[in-house]
Amino acid sequence: MDTAIQPLATLDAGAIAATGATSIDELLRTIRGVTQSGDGQDPIFLLNAQRVSGYQEIGNLPPEAIEKVEVFPQPVALQYGYPPTRRIVNFITKRRFRQLSLKQAVGTSTRGGADNANAHVDYTRLQGDGRLTLSLDARHSDALLQTRRRVLPDAHVPFDARGNITGTLAGGEIDPVLSGLAGQFVTIVPVPNAPLPVGSFGLGSFVEDANRPRLFDLSPLHTLAPSNDTFHGEAVIANRIGRRLSGSLTLTADHSRERTVFGPASATFLIPRDNPYSPFSRDVLLQRYLVEAPPLSQRTDTTTLHAGSVVRGAWRGWQWDWTGTLDTQRKEGIVAKAIDTTAVTAAIAAGGDPFRPLDPALLANRLVDRTVQSSYGAGTKFVATNRPLRLPAGRATLTATFEGEQIGTDSRTRGANPSAIAFDRSRVEGAVALDLPITSRREDVLALVGELSANVSATVRHVGGFGDLSDSTLGANWAPFAGLQVLAQIKRSATAPTLDQLAAPQISAPQVPLFDFGTGRSRSGHVVSRRQPRVVRRASSNAFDRRDGETLAKSELRIGATYETTDIHDGIQTIFALTPAAQAALPALFVRDAAGALVSVAFRPINIFREHRRTLNVTLAANGQLGRATPSTTPDGRPADRPTFYGGIGPTIRLCRSHSAETGHINA
């Protein structure tokens, strides 16, 4: 790549092989500590130092086709028309390569119970500037039933297949007469299991198990992880278009189906004291699971289509490329979240026997939410780069970017709480970035200072329905001597909330295990979910060393450290932590019953008045060859192959403090 900024890590073909990766996904997971920015953002991908239409264009290249991988720090993104917030990963391919790959894999979870299988076929051909990849993939994962893990029934959950009897007040006495017979204050008792004749349950039948509720094992009817089937198809073709142009076309299609089982529905029935089958002198509550009906479940089907293309060329010193993308996704969900118990309640109130198995016909009316979310997107981006100005320390680099996008989403929910939301949005923006060399050893301009350059960028955008926004960056790159590089940067930006934050359908998942920090207990509850200006200051330094010796041949060691502070005003977040601080700050998201137990949590975007983040990211990458060099033994005179190694690590320490507009401090 044509940049004065040194990479954070470089992997040649030997180092790539040393990772043991069999796909680009595996390779990126292995080196993620080096490629991920300090704030957790994924990198920008280049292929042979050129922009691509998206990750889909390179995701199915086999690692054997990669000659080298270079990882560059965030400021390099400016040269490719991106904001300097994400690292750059440049894949350099071999000039000639051909491979047909057939893969099949089966696996299971470490303790069993969740088997999976994957069948994959792909074809890759690289020849000069031409590239062709074809790929088909099918995956299946079994559901992980709770029976495969030692999850014991929760003693604080009163529901059972036959039922447990409680008082109408939480923790209250069921019946003074029963307490007298049992010799203790009775607050809960199971319905006897004995197959007695109709109407023969006397009060004495409940004495033996007083205050010993019967627990129900949900394990055979509850999944810890859903079953999933996924299908993927992809085709990528790239080549020269005439003498001065080159380009690529990418087409992908994905479909997935996921199913989750939550267990039988739970219900609480009031048994009046005048019910002919009730031996109690007071109204009582029957807590039971409705095992006579199919269990509650959720199914989600998602279909995604993508098309992307890139055309690049050169004109009068300008290197330019144009990118166009089309995307569409349709997600359908069915959630059987409860059963209408009106008919059962009426039957008990009319004198029906509450202690017998229920007629399935009374439980036929299931409360089902059906959600449909459709989204589309069309985008175009034009980036041009030139070096129009000669300065004493070298040529200045100018990058101009124009970008346009139209996206939309339509979500509908049918069920107990129907809703319909539709949004669309257009975005138009332009950006200019300038890199100015100030001192240079190569040009003998203040050589004692080393290599020093400054970069500046400005972006303006108009977001439909939101308004005008702008970004600006100012940075410096200093290499006082070979092997050390120091970078500093400040960025001001403003972003609009995403359409997912505004228009995702509301989904209610029943009987989800929740740990309540307030009571220190786990409890099944409902989870409701919905699927900003910013100042960033960044300082980083990179040190690298290359050696070629007898024990470590062609070895490379790179150490980098980045410290970043970020101030966000009027942002949007979804709070997932159930900590006491979050519950105290945002009480409207948490619903409790009369006894103070947590019964429902809402995960939805909220407004944050201010957020302050501090991040320290350290990267360490090393690769090379092991062993002592030996005389040439190959027919072409090359040295004999030596074992290759690669190692990398990138720990990140994050500190975050948020304040909401209404309640102040949320978390740290």
C-alpha positions in Angstrom: 0.0 0.0 0.0 1.2 3.5 -0.8 1.2 5.0 2.7 3.9 6.2 5.1 2.1 4.7 8.1 3.5 1.4 9.1 1.2 -1.6 9.6 0.4 -2.9 13.1 0.9 -6.5 11.8 2.0 -8.2 8.7 1.4 -11.9 8.0 3.1 -13.6 5.0 1.9 -16.9 3.5 3.9 -18.9 6.1 2.4 -17.0 9.0 -1.1 -17.4 7.6 -0.5 -21.1 7.3 0.8 -21.2 10.9 -2.6 -19.9 12.2 -4.2 -23.2 11.0 -7.1 -21.3 9.6 -9.2 -23.0 6.9 -11.3 -20.0 6.0 -11.1 -16.2 6.0 -13.6 -16.2 9.0 -11.2 -18.4 11.0 -8.2 -16.3 10.0 -9.9 -13.1 11.2 -11.0 -14.7 14.4 -7.4 -15.7 15.1 -6.0 -12.2 14.5 -9.0 -10.3 15.8 -7.0 -8.9 18.7 -4.9 -7.0 16.2 -7.6 -6.1 13.6 -10.4 -4.8 16.0 -10.4 -1.1 17.0 -10.2 -0.2 20.6 -13.9 0.6 20.6 -14.8 -2.8 19.3 -15.5 -1.8 15.7 -14.7 -4.4 13.0 -12.0 -3.4 10.4 -12.4 -2.2 6.8 -11.3 -4.8 4.2 -9.3 -4.1 1.1 -8.2 -6.6 -1.6 -4.8 -5.9 -3.2 -5.0 -2.4 -1.7 -8.3 -1.7 -3.5 -11.8 -1.1 -2.0 -14.3 -3.9 -2.3 -18.1 -3.8 -2.3 -18.3 -5.6 1.0 -17.0 -8.5 3.1 -19.0 -10.9 0.9 -16.5 -10.2 -1.9 -13.6 -11.7 0.0 -15.2 -13.9 2.7 -15.0 -17.1 0.6 -11.4 -16.8 -0.6 -9.4 -19.7 0.8 -6.5 -18.7 3.1 -4.2 -20.6 0.7 -4.9 -18.0 -2.0 -3.6 -15.1 0.3 0.0 -14.1 -0.2 0.1 -11.5 2.6 -2.2 -9.8 5.2 -1.5 -6.3 6.4 -3.2 -4.6 9.3 -3.0 -0.7 9.4 -4.1 1.7 12.1 -7.2 3.9 11.8 -5.7 7.0 10.1 -5.1 5.0 6.9 -8.9 4.7 6.4 -9.0 8.4 5.3 -7.1 7.5 2.1 -9.9 5.1 1.2 -12.9 7.4 1.9 -13.7 6.1 5.3 -13.8 7.9 8.7 -10.6 7.2 10.7 -12.3 5.1 13.3 -11.6 1.6 12.0 -8.5 -0.3 11.2 -7.6 -1.5 7.7 -7.0 -5.1 6.8 -5.5 -5.5 3.3 -5.5 -9.0 1.7 -2.9 -9.5 -1.0 -3.7 -12.5 -3.2 -1.5 -14.8 -5.2 -1.4 -14.0 -9.0 -2.2 -17.6 -10.0 -4.3 -20.0 -7.9 -7.0 -22.6 -8.5 -8.8 -24.7 -6.0 -12.0 -26.8 -5.7 -12.9 -27.5 -2.1 -15.4 -29.9 -0.7 -15.9 -29.9 3.1 -18.1 -31.6 5.5 -18.0 -31.4 9.3 -19.9 -32.7 12.2 -19.6 -31.6 15.8 -21.3 -31.4 19.1 -21.2 -29.3 22.2 -18.5 -30.1 24.8 -20.9 -31.8 27.1 -23.1 -33.2 24.3 -26.7 -32.7 23.3 -26.3 -30.0 20.6 -25.0 -31.7 17.5 -24.3 -29.8 14.3 -23.3 -30.5 10.7 -22.0 -28.4 7.9 -21.6 -29.2 4.2 -19.6 -26.7 2.0 -18.4 -26.6 -1.6 -16.5 -23.8 -3.2 -14.4 -23.1 -6.3 -11.7 -20.4 -6.6 -9.7 -19.3 -9.6 -7.2 -16.5 -9.6 -5.4 -15.6 -12.8 -3.7 -12.3 -13.1 -6.4 -9.6 -12.6 -9.2 -12.1 -13.0 -11.0 -13.7 -10.1 -13.9 -16.1 -9.8 -15.3 -17.7 -6.6 -18.4 -19.8 -6.3 -19.7 -21.1 -2.9 -22.6 -23.2 -1.5 -23.0 -23.8 2.2 -25.6 -25.6 4.4 -25.5 -25.8 8.2 -27.7 -27.4 10.8 -27.6 -27.1 14.6 -29.7 -29.2 16.9 -31.5 -27.6 19.8 -29.9 -28.0 23.1 -32.5 -29.3 25.5 -32.2 -28.5 29.1 -32.2 -32.3 29.8 -28.6 -32.4 28.6 -27.5 -30.1 31.4 -27.8 -30.4 35.1 -30.3 -27.6 35.6 -32.3 -28.2 38.7 -35.9 -27.0 39.1 -36.1 -23.6 40.9 -37.6 -23.9 44.3 -39.0 -20.4 44.1 -41.1 -21.2 41.0 -44.5 -22.5 42.4 -45.8 -24.0 39.1 -46.3 -27.8 38.6 -48.1 -30.1 36.2 -50.8 -31.0 38.8 -50.4 -27.7 40.6 -49.5 -26.1 43.9 -52.0 -24.3 46.1 -51.2 -20.9 47.6 -53.1 -18.2 49.4 -54.5 -15.2 47.5 -51.9 -12.9 49.2 -48.2 -13.5 48.6 -46.8 -15.5 51.5 -50.3 -15.6 53.1 -51.9 -18.5 54.9 -53.9 -20.9 52.8 -56.4 -22.0 55.4 -56.3 -21.8 59.3 -57.8 -25.3 59.6 -55.1 -26.8 57.3 -52.4 -25.0 59.4 -54.0 -26.5 62.6 -54.0 -30.0 61.1 -50.4 -29.7 59.9 -49.2 -28.0 63.1 -47.5 -25.2 61.2 -48.4 -22.0 59.2 -49.1 -23.3 55.7 -48.4 -21.0 52.7 -48.1 -23.6 49.9 -49.1 -27.2 49.3 -49.1 -29.4 46.3 -52.2 -31.0 44.8 -52.1 -34.7 45.8 -50.9 -37.1 43.1 -53.1 -39.9 44.3 -55.8 -40.9 41.7 -58.7 -40.4 44.0 -62.4 -40.5 42.8 -64.0 -37.3 41.8 -64.6 -35.0 44.8 -62.7 -37.1 47.3 -59.9 -34.6 48.0 -60.5 -33.7 51.7 -58.4 -31.2 53.6 -56.5 -34.1 55.2 -55.2 -35.1 51.8 -53.1 -31.9 51.8 -51.5 -32.2 55.3 -48.6 -34.6 54.5 -46.9 -32.2 52.0 -47.7 -28.9 53.7 -45.1 -26.2 52.8 -43.3 -28.7 50.5 -44.3 -27.6 47.0 -43.8 -30.1 44.2 -41.2 -28.9 41.7 -41.6 -29.5 38.0 -38.7 -30.3 35.7 -39.0 -28.2 32.6 -35.9 -29.8 31.0 -37.6 -32.1 28.4 -39.7 -29.1 27.2 -37.2 -26.2 27.3 -34.3 -25.4 25.0 -31.2 -23.7 26.2 -30.1 -23.0 22.6 -32.4 -23.0 19.6 -32.2 -25.3 16.6 -31.0 -23.6 13.4 -30.9 -24.4 9.7 -28.9 -22.0 7.4 -28.3 -22.0 3.6 -25.9 -19.7 1.8 -25.0 -19.2 -1.8 -22.5 -16.8 -3.3 -20.8 -15.9 -6.7 -18.1 -13.4 -7.2 -16.5 -12.5 -10.5 -13.8 -9.8 -11.1 -11.6 -8.9 -14.0 -10.5 -6.0 -16.2 -13.0 -4.2 -18.3 -11.2 -3.0 -21.4 -7.8 -1.4 -21.1 -8.4 1.2 -18.4 -11.1 -0.2 -16.2 -11.5 -3.1 -13.8 -14.4 -4.3 -11.7 -16.2 -7.0 -9.7 -19.7 -8.3 -9.2 -20.9 -10.1 -6.0 -24.2 -11.9 -5.6 -25.2 -13.6 -2.3 -28.4 -15.2 -0.9 -29.0 -16.5 2.6 -31.9 -18.2 4.4 -32.1 -19.3 8.0 -34.7 -20.8 10.2 -34.5 -20.8 14.0 -36.8 -22.5 16.6 -36.8 -22.1 20.3 -39.0 -23.9 22.9 -39.8 -22.1 26.1 -41.6 -25.0 27.9 -45.3 -25.3 28.9 -47.4 -22.2 29.6 -47.9 -21.3 33.2 -51.2 -20.1 34.7 -52.7 -19.1 38.0 -56.3 -20.0 38.6 -58.6 -18.7 41.4 -60.5 -21.5 43.2 -63.5 -20.0 45.0 -64.2 -21.3 48.4 -67.7 -22.4 47.3 -66.3 -24.6 44.5 -67.7 -28.1 45.2 -64.3 -29.7 44.8 -62.4 -27.4 47.1 -61.9 -28.5 50.7 -60.6 -25.0 51.7 -62.6 -22.4 53.7 -61.1 -19.6 51.7 -60.4 -18.6 48.1 -57.1 -20.1 47.0 -54.8 -19.9 44.0 -53.8 -22.9 41.9 -50.4 -22.5 40.3 -49.8 -24.9 37.4 -48.3 -25.6 34.1 -50.6 -26.3 31.2 -49.0 -29.5 30.1 -52.2 -30.5 28.2 -51.3 -28.0 25.5 -48.2 -27.9 23.2 -45.3 -25.9 24.8 -44.7 -22.2 24.0 -42.3 -21.7 21.2 -40.8 -19.1 18.8 -39.8 -19.5 15.2 -37.9 -17.0 13.1 -37.2 -17.2 9.3 -34.8 -14.8 7.7 -34.0 -14.3 4.0 -31.3 -12.0 2.9 -30.2 -11.0 -0.6 -27.2 -8.9 -1.6 -25.7 -7.6 -4.8 -22.5 -5.4 -4.9 -20.3 -4.1 -7.7 -17.1 -2.1 -8.0 -15.7 -0.3 -11.0 -12.2 1.3 -10.7 -9.9 3.2 -13.0 -7.5 6.1 -13.5 -7.8 9.5 -15.2 -5.2 12.3 -15.4 -3.4 11.3 -12.2 -6.6 10.5 -10.3 -7.2 6.9 -9.0 -10.9 6.4 -8.6 -13.5 3.7 -7.8 -17.2 3.5 -7.7 -19.1 1.1 -5.5 -22.8 0.2 -5.7 -24.8 -2.1 -3.4 -28.4 -3.5 -3.2 -29.6 -5.3 -0.1 -33.0 -6.7 1.0 -34.0 -8.7 4.0 -37.3 -10.2 5.2 -37.7 -11.6 8.7 -40.8 -13.4 9.8 -41.4 -14.4 13.4 -44.0 -16.4 15.2 -44.1 -16.4 19.0 -46.6 -18.6 20.9 -46.2 -16.6 24.1 -49.2 -17.7 26.2 -52.6 -19.5 26.3 -55.9 -17.9 26.8 -57.2 -19.3 30.0 -60.6 -17.5 30.0 -62.5 -20.8 29.3 -60.7 -22.7 32.1 -61.3 -19.8 34.5 -65.0 -19.8 33.6 -65.3 -23.6 34.0 -63.7 -23.5 37.5 -65.9 -20.6 38.5 -69.0 -22.6 37.3 -68.0 -25.5 39.6 -65.6 -27.5 37.5 -63.0 -29.7 39.1 -59.7 -27.7 39.2 -57.7 -30.7 40.4 -58.2 -32.9 37.3 -56.3 -32.7 34.0 -57.8 -30.0 31.8 -59.7 -30.7 28.6 -57.3 -29.6 25.7 -60.3 -28.0 24.0 -60.3 -25.4 26.8 -56.7 -24.5 25.9 -57.0 -24.3 22.2 -56.9 -20.5 22.0 -53.2 -19.7 22.0 -52.0 -16.1 22.2 -49.6 -15.7 19.2 -47.6 -12.7 18.0 -46.7 -12.7 14.3 -44.0 -10.2 13.3 -42.8 -9.3 9.8 -39.9 -7.0 9.2 -38.8 -6.1 5.7 -35.9 -3.9 4.9 -34.0 -2.7 1.8 -31.0 -0.6 1.0 -29.4 0.8 -2.0 -26.1 2.7 -1.8 -23.4 4.2 -4.0 -20.0 5.6 -3.2 -17.4 7.3 -5.4 -13.8 7.8 -4.1 -11.0 9.6 -6.0 -7.4 10.1 -4.8 -4.6 12.2 -6.3 -1.3 13.8 -5.3 -1.7 17.2 -6.9 0.7 19.2 -4.8 4.4 18.9 -4.3 5.7 20.1 -0.9 9.4 20.2 0.3 8.8 17.0 2.3 6.9 15.1 -0.4 3.6 15.1 -2.2 0.3 15.9 -0.5 -2.4 13.3 -0.9 -6.0 14.4 -1.6 -9.0 12.1 -1.2 -12.5 13.1 -2.2 -15.6 11.1 -1.5 -19.2 11.3 -2.5 -21.7 8.9 -1.1 -25.5 8.3 -1.4 -27.8 5.8 0.3 -31.5 5.0 0.4 -32.8 2.6 3.1 -36.1 1.6 4.4 -37.8 -0.7 6.8 -41.4 -1.9 7.4 -42.3 -3.9 10.5 -45.7 -5.2 11.5 -46.9 -7.1 14.5 -50.2 -9.0 14.8 -51.3 -10.3 18.1 -52.4 -9.0 21.5 -50.6 -5.7 20.9 -50.7 -5.1 17.1 -48.4 -2.5 15.6 -47.2 -1.2 12.3 -44.2 0.9 11.7 -42.6 2.0 8.4 -39.6 4.3 7.9 -37.4 5.2 5.0 -34.3 7.4 4.9 -32.0 8.9 2.4 -28.5 10.0 3.0 -26.2 12.1 0.9 -22.7 13.1 2.0 -19.4 14.4 0.7 -15.9 14.3 2.3 -12.4 15.6 1.6 -9.3 14.3 3.3 -5.8 15.8 3.0 -2.5 14.3 4.1 0.4 16.7 4.3 4.1 15.7 4.7 5.9 18.1 7.0 9.4 16.7 7.6 11.2 13.8 5.8 14.5 12.0 6.1 14.1 10.8 2.5 13.7 14.3 1.2 16.3 15.7 3.7 13.7 18.2 5.2 14.4 18.6 8.9 15.8 15.1 8.9 16.6 15.2 12.6 12.9 15.3 13.4 12.1 12.2 11.4 9.1 11.5 9.3 6.2 13.8 10.3 2.9 14.4 8.5 -0.5 15.8 9.3 -3.9 14.9 8.1 -7.2 16.7 8.1 -10.7 15.7 6.9 -14.1 17.2 6.8 -17.5 15.5 6.0 -20.9 17.0 5.6 -24.0 14.9 5.2 -27.8 15.3 4.9 -29.9 12.6 6.5 -33.5 12.6 5.4 -36.0 13.3 8.2 -33.2 14.2 10.5 -31.2 17.1 9.2 -27.6 18.1 8.4 -24.6 16.6 10.2 -20.9 17.0 9.9 -17.6 15.3 10.9 -14.1 16.6 11.2 -10.7 15.1 12.0 -7.3 16.4 12.7 -4.3 14.0 13.1 -0.5 13.7 13.0 1.8 10.8 12.2 5.4 10.9 13.5 8.2 8.4 13.1 11.2 9.8 14.9 13.4 6.8 13.9 13.0 3.5 12.2 11.0 1.1 14.2 8.8 3.6 16.1 5.7 5.4 15.0 3.5 7.7 17.0 0.0 8.8 15.9 -2.4 11.3 17.4 -5.9 12.2 16.3 -9.0 14.1 17.4 -12.4 13.5 15.7 -15.7 15.3 16.1 -18.8 13.6 14.5 -22.5 13.5 14.7 -24.7 10.5 13.8 -28.4 9.8 13.4 -30.1 6.8 15.1 -30.3 3.7 12.9 -33.6 2.5 11.5 -33.3 -0.7 13.5 -33.4 1.5 16.6 -36.5 3.3 15.4 -38.5 0.7 13.6 -37.7 -2.9 14.8 -40.8 -4.8 15.8 -41.5 -5.3 19.4 -41.0 -9.0 20.4 -42.2 -10.5 23.7 -40.4 -13.8 24.7 -42.2 -15.7 27.5 -40.6 -17.6 30.5 -37.0 -16.4 29.9 -34.8 -17.0 33.0 -33.8 -13.7 34.6 -31.4 -13.2 37.5 -32.8 -10.4 39.7 -30.0 -8.6 41.5 -32.5 -7.0 43.8 -33.6 -10.3 45.3 -30.6 -12.5 44.4 -32.8 -15.1 42.8 -33.5 -16.3 39.3 -37.0 -16.1 37.9 -38.8 -16.7 34.7 -40.1 -13.6 33.1 -41.0 -11.8 29.9 -38.3 -10.1 27.8 -39.5 -7.3 25.5 -37.0 -6.2 22.9 -36.7 -3.9 19.9 -34.6 -5.0 17.1 -25.8 10.9 18.4 -22.7 14.3 18.6 -19.4 12.5 19.5 -15.8 13.6 20.2 -13.0 11.1 20.0 -9.4 11.7 21.0 -6.9 9.0 20.1 -3.2 8.6 20.7 -1.2 5.5 19.6 2.3 4.3 19.1 3.7 1.4 17.2 7.0 -0.2 17.5 8.3 -2.9 15.1 11.4 -4.9 14.6 12.5 -7.2 11.8 15.3 -9.7 12.1 16.9 -12.4 10.0 19.1 -14.7 12.0 20.0 -18.3 12.5 17.5 -19.2 15.1 14.6 -16.8 14.1 14.7 -16.3 10.4 12.7 -13.5 8.8 11.1 -12.8 12.1 8.9 -9.7 12.8 7.7 -8.3 16.1 5.2 -5.4 16.3 3.9 -3.8 19.5 1.2 -1.1 19.4 -0.7 0.8 22.1 -3.7 3.0 21.5 -5.4 5.2 24.2 -8.7 6.7 23.2 -11.2 8.9 25.0 -14.7 9.4 23.6 -17.4 11.9 24.7 -20.9 11.2 23.4 -23.8 13.6 23.9 -27.5 12.8 23.2 -26.7 9.3 22.2 -28.9 6.2 22.0 -28.3 2.9 23.8 -30.0 -0.3 24.7 -29.4 -1.3 28.3 -29.1 -5.1 28.7 -27.6 -5.1 32.3 -30.0 -6.0 35.0 -27.8 -4.5 37.7 -29.2 -2.6 40.7 -27.8 0.7 39.2 -29.6 0.1 35.9 -32.9 -0.7 37.6 -32.7 2.3 39.9 -31.9 4.6 37.0 -34.5 3.2 34.5 -37.4 1.8 36.6 -39.8 2.0 33.7 -38.0 -0.9 31.9 -38.5 -3.3 34.8 -41.9 -4.6 36.0 -42.3 -6.2 39.4 -45.3 -7.9 41.0 -46.8 -7.0 44.3 -44.2 -9.1 46.2 -41.4 -7.2 44.5 -40.3 -10.1 42.2 -39.1 -9.3 38.7 -41.7 -10.4 36.1 -40.8 -8.4 32.9 -37.8 -6.6 31.4 -37.9 -4.3 28.3 -34.8 -4.1 26.2 -35.3 -1.1 24.0 -33.3 2.0 22.9 -33.2 4.9 25.3 -31.8 8.4 25.1 -28.5 9.0 26.9 -27.6 12.5 27.9 -23.9 11.9 28.0 -21.5 9.0 27.8 -17.8 9.1 28.5 -15.5 6.3 27.4 -11.9 5.6 27.9 -10.2 2.8 26.1 -6.7 1.3 26.1 -5.8 -1.2 23.4 -2.5 -3.0 23.3 -1.5 -5.1 20.3 1.3 -7.6 20.0 2.0 -9.6 16.9 5.0 -11.8 16.0 5.7 -14.2 13.2 8.8 -15.8 11.6 10.6 -19.1 11.0 12.1 -21.4 13.6 15.3 -23.4 13.6 18.8 -22.9 12.2 19.2 -22.1 8.5 20.6 -25.1 6.4 22.3 -25.2 3.0 20.0 -25.3 0.0 18.6 -28.7 -0.6 15.9 -28.1 -3.2 16.5 -28.5 -6.9 15.9 -24.8 -7.6 18.5 -23.8 -5.0 16.0 -22.5 -2.4 16.7 -23.0 1.3 14.8 -25.9 2.9 11.5 -25.0 4.4 11.6 -24.2 8.1 8.7 -24.3 10.7 6.7 -21.0 10.7 5.0 -19.5 13.7 2.5 -16.7 14.3 1.3 -15.2 17.6 -0.9 -12.2 18.3 -2.8 -10.7 21.2 -4.8 -7.5 21.5 -6.3 -6.9 25.0 -8.6 -3.9 25.4 -9.5 -2.2 28.7 -12.7 -0.1 28.6 -14.2 2.2 31.1 -17.6 3.7 30.4 -19.8 6.1 32.3 -23.3 7.1 31.1 -25.9 9.6 32.3 -29.5 9.6 31.2 -31.4 12.9 30.8 -33.8 12.0 33.5 -32.0 9.9 36.1 -28.3 10.7 36.0 -25.7 8.1 36.4 -26.5 4.7 34.9 -23.3 2.5 34.8 -19.6 2.6 34.8 
